[in-house]
Amino acid sequence: MPLNIYRRHSTDCRVHQLGLGAREIRHYRDCSCPIWIAGTTDREKYPRQALGTRDWGAAEAKLRTITTEAVDAAMHGPTITDCVRRHLDTHADAVSGAVLGHHRLVLARLEEYTRSKNKPFMSDLTVDLLEDFKTHALRSLATTTRSTAVSKLKYFLRESYRRGWTAEALHEKVRSVRGVYQQKQPYSDDEVSRILDEAERLNGGNGGYASQPRTFRLLLEFMIETGTRVSDTIRYDPRRCTRGDHLWRYSFQPTKQKKSQPKQAEVFLSDPLKTAIDNAVWFSVRYPFAYRGFGGPTPQEHDVYDRMQTIGERCRVEDCRPHRLRDTFAVRMFLRGMSLENVSRLLGHSSVGITQKFYSPWIPARQHQLEGLVAQALVDAVRD
């Protein structure tokens, strides 16, 4: 049956009093009864369902849109937008919310770029178009972020080839981007003092982080003392804290991890910090540092970033952002003699190799070991 729209009249509609035939009743326009759709296109079957409108003109326009899309799909194959949606739906339960969000951002950029080039179908994707997308749409990203974005793009292309959305294995032809990892730069002690003092001067009304500047300062102190990411800090739940022999032990599930292999992380709080947080004015009943629910289009960690940008401008600290507080924690631990393995564990890295890659200039033990090896080699050379 071809795709059709029709009125689904109520029992008290006056159409029943006009003596019309069944077909005329279904297509009667001079009333406000809801309009339904049913039938098939070359693309899919539409069981009887409401169109969500009572206006016949709007219903006809929607019917034309569906029919046109069906013809286009038959001629050109699936659209990029439809495949992106299906791809994200498929992987929603396979990866963490943060990772899924990264996929969504990259593919949204792809949709926007291809739309600007009038290339709406998967069959429009070519190596040249995708390389241009990398060059122009991802140009502003740091190399590490760009590398991650391209890897997610290639994953989408690989899945598209597997599912038959593309006839060509484009993922094999698009070149990866090699990320250049910059060494971490911690805050100096003076910068930390200026940032914390300026945080306590925030005054932004009745909502958000500036509404409780003292508690926002504690959020920053928490990151410096524990090394947690900002996404984990705003989720700090005091009920998960237990008293150890010397410090408070806080166990939690990091937000940044593989969903298929969930793990627990553990950090430690001093008595002064724990007491200060317990006695502070919390942003919500359960979470000291979360003033609304998690997730949503603008996560709260972005709000922390924005506040730190403001603080940096006011106290003249360049590159003022939350992650540098985590870097400050790591470097302080190294300078106090903590081993690479233990710092890596506190940071929640998946391997010590990642920790060493980011913090190699700040690892005295490794530097002393290397210095000793070079000195011994020179001594052996003299003896020979």
C-alpha positions, 0 to 999 in steps of 0.5 A: 500500500502506498504511503497515505495520510488520512483523518482519524475523526472523533465520534462527535466530528460533524463529518459523520453527519454529511453522508460521505463515503469512507474514502471521503471521510478519511480525506475530509479537511474541514475539521481539526481531527488528528492526521495519521499516516500509513503505508510503505515507501521504497525504503521502509514500512510505516505502520499506522501512526499519528503525524503529530499535526492537525493541519492538512497542509503541514501533513502533506508537506511532511508526506512529500518530505518522507517520499522525497527522502525515500526516493533519494535513499533508493538512488543515493543510499543512506544519509550521513545524518542517519548513519551517524545516529545509528552508529551512536545508538549502537555504541551507547552501551559499549563505551562510557558517556565521555567517550560517546560524547567525543564520538558525537562531537567529531561526527557532528563536525563531519555532518556540519562540514559535509552539509556545507559542501552539499554532500548529505549521503554516505555515497558522497564521502570520498578520500579527498572530502575526508582529508579536506575535513581533517584539514579545515574542520579540525585545524583548530584542535591541538595535535593530540585532540586532532589525533583522537578525533581522526581515530574516532572518524576512522572508527565510524568509517570502518563500521560504515564499511562493515555495515554496507553504508559505504562501498569503499573501505575509506578508513584504510585510505584516510591518514591518521594524525600523529599527536605531539604530546606536550610536557605538562607545566604545573603551577608554581606555588605563587600561582597556586596561592593567587588562583586560590585567593582569587577563587574566593573573591568570586561573586556571581549571584544565586546560581553556579560556582560563583555563588559559593566562592569558598566552596569553589576554592575547596574544589580547586584545593581538592584537585591539587591535593588529590590529583583527580580530574575535574569530572571526578572532582565535581562527583566527589561523594563524601559518603565514600570516604573512609578513615585510614591510619593517617589520611582519609581514603576516597574510592570512586569509579573514574569517569574516564575509563573503558566501559567494558573494563570498569575500575576503581580508583583511590585518592587520599585527603588530609584532615584539614581538607576533609573537615573544611569540605564537611563544614562548607556550604555545599552546592547540593544536598549530596555532592559538595561540588555539583550544583545540578545533575550530571551530563546535559549539553553543558557539563559542569566541568566546562563551568569550572573551566570557564571560572578558572579562565576568569580567575586567570585573567584577574590574577594574571596567571596564563593558561589557567585551567583545571587540568593544570591543578592535576599536573601540579599534584603529580609534579609535587609528588615526584619532587617529594620523591614518590615513585613513578609507579605510585604517582601513576596509580594515584593519577589513575593512568592505565600504565606507567608509560603514559605517566612517564610520557607526560611527566618525564622531566619531573621524575628525579628518580629516573633522572638520577638513575640515568645520570648514574648510568652515564657516569658509570659508562664514562668511568668504564670508558676511562678504565678501558 
